[in-house]
Amino acid sequence: MLQFHEPMLEDKAAVDAILRIAPCPTLEYNFTVQFIWKTIFHTKICVQDGFFFSVSGKDKPSFLFPAGRGDISKALAEIDAYAKENGISMRFHSVSPIQKEILEEMYPNRFEFKYVRDAGDYIYDAESLRTLKGKKLAAKRNHINRFLENHPDWTYERISAENMDEVKEMNQQWCEIMDCDGDESLREEICSVRSALKNYDALDLNGGLLRAGGKVIAFSIGERLNDDTYLVHIEKAFADIQGAYPMMNQQFVLNNADGYSFINREDDAGDEGLRKAKLSYRPVEIAEKYVAQEK
């Protein structure tokens, strides 16, 4: 029987080892995501028989399709047995088209599948984000030019122990400006951001920040997702500083994601403003994801 528990830092090595030999292209298959969002999504994980398992949700638990190399039918049978033992339905979230096919083949007519646009990861060509070439990205270049004109003293730094307190302070200022306490989704997001900053070294994250006038005005944090894709977890900037966001975006990819072909900037969670912003960078793909619910 699967033995689920809340993600702990001690789990990182075992989870990473599995995800390195059985990489998946979406954000759910990343230990940091599982860890920093665990409180919000009531996430629990398990590593067993060479597979990584995850279940989320307090009132309506939902499983992540298991990742690993081995007998997938056995891994799914373990989930089926766990669900029956605990009196819950066998429900999966963030199911890819390939995973959908496997479930349909192994459990004919057992599941109903629903496409979830809000959960789709935005995946970009890394070189496009580095250069911002082409007419479709002209507005981004113009915003960056305004930033350069207005802030000739700007600098970029890697996030380190020496500047982490300044990053945390900027994050708190951003939260106050955005009234995070009055917005549930922002309140949940800032909880995950604080977790990432608090456990920055233990999670083996890498990040960068922008300064203007000597003060931190933007920062971003990410890490390797797989051999060809870099995952951006967090990007914050003061919105009243023209060009701060596109400048942060470009500089982070240039300085922290060298050698990667694609950049995964995670989903938009159904937020219209965030969706518009992410679409404006012209993704090459929006990952297709489904919920699989037992009939």
Secondary structure, DSSP 8 states (H G I E B T S, - for coil): ----B---GGGHHHHHHHHHHS--SSTTSSHHHHHHTHHHHT-EEEEETTEEEEEE-SSS-EEEEEEESS-HHHHHHHHHHHHHHTT----EEEE-HHHHHHHHHHSTTTEEEEE-GGG--EEEEHHHHHH--SGGGHHHHHHHHHHHHH-TT-EEEE--TTTHHHHHHHHHHHHHHHTGGG-HHHHHHHHHHHHHHHTTTTTT-EEEEEEETTEEEEEEEEEEEETTEEEEEEEEE-TTSTTHHHHHHHHHHHHH-TT-SEEE----TT-HHHHHHHHTT--SEE---EEEEE-
